[in-house]
Amino acid sequence: MMVTELKNEIESEIIYPDSDGKPMADNTLQFRWITMIKANLDWLFSQDDNVFVAGDLLWYPLEGDNKKRLAPDVMVVFCRPKEERGSYQQWKEDNIAPQVVFE
């Protein structure tokens, strides 16, 4: 019981920022490709509510480690619902990692 309580205290202290402060694209051409890929994937999976597509969203693969993170230009995660997220915290998503990543 005490270990569980300690874990909850530690979890509440770790902050997983929604932004890394870095620009989304390095130039206009790269930005155009990012938005075109994301828009077309949204269209491709528009009828499937269990395919999550995101652009420039921070992905935290490990609980308790907010330093290990990636922000792919576009990512696709199958078997996860379409919904708004501030970041993709893998342990809260049935531990399903993105299956397709564009960078």
N, C-alpha and C positions, 0 to 999 in steps of 0.2 A: 504494500500500500504506500509506503513512504517513497519507494523508488518511482512509482507511478506519479505521485505528487511532484517529485523533483523533476521528472521528465516534463510534466506540464508547465512548470515554471520556466524551464530552459526553452521549451518551444515558444512560449509567449515572448521571450526576450529576443528571439531571432527575427529580424525584419528582412523580407524579401522584396526589394524595391521593384516597382513597375517600370523603371527606366534606368538605363545605364549611362545616360547623359551623352551618348555618342550619336552622331547623325545617322539617319536611316540610310541614306545613300551618299556616295562620294561625288556623284555628278548627275546631271539631268538624264542622261541615257540610262544609267543604272537604275535610277528611280522609275523611269518608264518601264523597264523590264520587270522590276519588282511588282509594280501595280498591274501590269498586263498579266503576269503569271498568276498573281493572286486572284484577279478578277475572273480569269478563265477557269481556274480551279473551283472558285465559288460557283460558277455557272455549271461546270461539269458535275459537281456533287450537290447541286441545289435541291434535288429530290430526295436526298439521303440525309436524314436528321442526325445520323450517327457518324458523320465525317466532319471533323473540325479542321478548318483551314484558317491560318493566321499569318499575318505579315509583321515582321519586326517585333515579335512578342518575345519577351525574356522567358527562357525555358530553364527551370531549376530541376535537374535530374535527381538530386539527393536532398532528403530532408536533413536539416541541421547544418547545411553548408551553403550559405548564401554567396560565397565567393566563386563556386563552380557554377557557371551559368553560360548560356549561349543565347544569341539573339539572331536566329536565322532570318534571312530576307523573307522567306516564305516556308511554312511547314504544314504538313498534312498529318493528321492523326486519325486513324480509323478506329471505330468502336468507341468514340467519345462524342458526346452531344454538342451540337452547335449552341453556344451560349457565350455571353460576354465574360472575359477574364482579364484581370490586370496583369497576370503572368501565368505561365503554364507550370504549375508545381506538380511534378510527375507523381509523387506519392499520393496526391489527392485525386489523381486521375486513374485509379486502379493500377498504378505503376506502369502505365502504357506510355512508352516513349514515342515521339514522332517517327513515323515510318518513312516519310519522304521529306527531305530538307533541300531547299535551294539556297545557295549562298553565292 
